[in-house]
Amino acid sequence: MAYSSLFSPNFTHFSSARPINHHLYYHPYLSSTSLQYNNIRKELSFPYVASVPYQPINVDYLEGEFSGHGVTFEGIGDNCVAKMGLDNGSTATLMLPSGLITSYKAPMWHGSTVELLHTSVSEGDDGEAVIQGGVSLALNYEDDNEVPWSPSTWVLRDIRGNSKDSIKVELISSDTDNMVETRHIVTLGEDILTSEISVTNSNSSPLQWTGSIISHLTVSSPEATYVLGLEGSNFHNVPPFLSNFGIIPSDLDEENDSEIGQLWKQMGLKGFFSGLGQRNKKNASEEEMEGEEDDGYKQLNEQMSRIYTCAPRFFTLIDRGRRNSVVVGRDGFDEVYMYSPGSSHEIYGEYSFICVGQSTMLKPIMLGPGEVWRGSQHLHNPNM
């Protein structure tokens, strides 16, 4: 098992599981032999932990069309890695077509750069590389017919900026049947990485959606990690949420197989909320499901899984082991999901991370016909 920043030429393809129906539309950097008509319905694989090589990507086209903005492209099997780099040393790595951000390296006060994201690579059942962690989108849309759809394939739409100031990479994912368009704009600045999403409902009927921008932030150990700024925020204790790229300790699943383990296997936000409701009913008398955070400098050494409501727009994660911090900010989202695997695991190991999600899990967002919703997450590096 490997952790943190990645991508060497020996990674060839990525794992897949459960098929779902999804729409793809033709784009020049997708192989012309793979798609013959626009809006072809393909039976694709809905990944448990990693995206699938849905269509081969033309790396030469990407280099020719989007060069000169501080972004380079590298093909890995049928996938592609986009590497963003600024002159001050800040870098970010983005995978296509999954849209997973696997690395964000930021310059520090001591002169070198430090990886701020936690990403793991393991071997799947068929010898393929399975990727988890990083920053990803876990979104679930549902129309009046209660037909769910989640964007899982992303097309590169535009790149703006330069290596001196900032770089913006814009991705798009569309569902032509339900007339929903999602855009994900990743911006790398000198001291910040921003993930901005916009959801457009072009249908004549309302759209309900839930989801989160989920980030795995690497730490030396949860025991050495503290969160500053959540005092007074209301919270709900919830089961750990497993997104497509989420990392959850396997022993926790074994210990709670009768309830939380079954919840994880449902794979999806709708299943998550169903399981959450059942767990609330079963365990309301056993533990405090709701409360108010009374610790302004909260140590994350114990396992926890919470959704904070009425939280400040900005709070700080401090890692005393690595002597660095990350300021987490949001726009548009009302909730903050936070998960700590606890300190019973090896330091600097597979579970040395804190999961943070800017979310709309407890209160779904309703979009009327023609309406657009926007929200964003900011990972700010104050250590320069």
C-alpha angles and dihedrals in degrees: 000000000000126000142201123011117014155163124121124168093259093073104096113165141354138239127264141186143166115031123235133174114259136165125234127186126206119266128174095244092057113087111268090220091059099056124036102170136030118261097015113174110233130186101234135178119257103217125229094201109350142034122255129234092252096171131000112260122225102229093181090058092051092050092050097043101041106026121126099049100091094268127117128188132218127185119226109183107303091338131081134218119211112202117200119196136178128201092246091062101261112138138176132187123211128187126218135243093007095055091221115154104216102176142027115176117186131190115250138206091261093061103254131091125254130203111242099183127074114222128167131197121199137166119264128217092272096043095264124137113260114202125201137169128026120102119317142158120246105187130160124191127194129183131198090284090058091238107151124216131178126193109239104150119065130193123204107243105171146346122208136175133036142260093262100061115007143323127223121197115189121202127185134199123184138188107202095189095056093030095232122147124192124190124193117194115191113196123191114198132175092269105008145060115204129191111195124182132189125191119200122193108203093169125106091236131063122272127214121199140175132184151102147244098239122202129185106206115197119232136171089244135330086243090065094044127094134181117219123198108029097102111131094020117133115235143190120211106226137171114271110274116228111207123187090273099028126133118219125168110256093219090061089058091050093049092051101032093133093061122000092032090057089047092057091053091060089073108199143068095261090055089045093058092044091053091043091056092049092048091049090056095045099044104032090106094043102055141009104267095184134033148131123270108245098177118087091186102037120187113218097207094118124070109262139165116188144155111215119207126193088022122157116268089241132037134160133238112205122196108196091184095059093029095231139103141205125212109215117203137173143192126199097007119102098195138060120206115203129183129180120184089207130235101284090099133080115285116248086015141116094298099040095117144091118225116218125181131185097213154174097200103127097038115037119216118240118210120193123211110298095007125136127207124198132191138155148191125219125202104193124192109213094174101089 
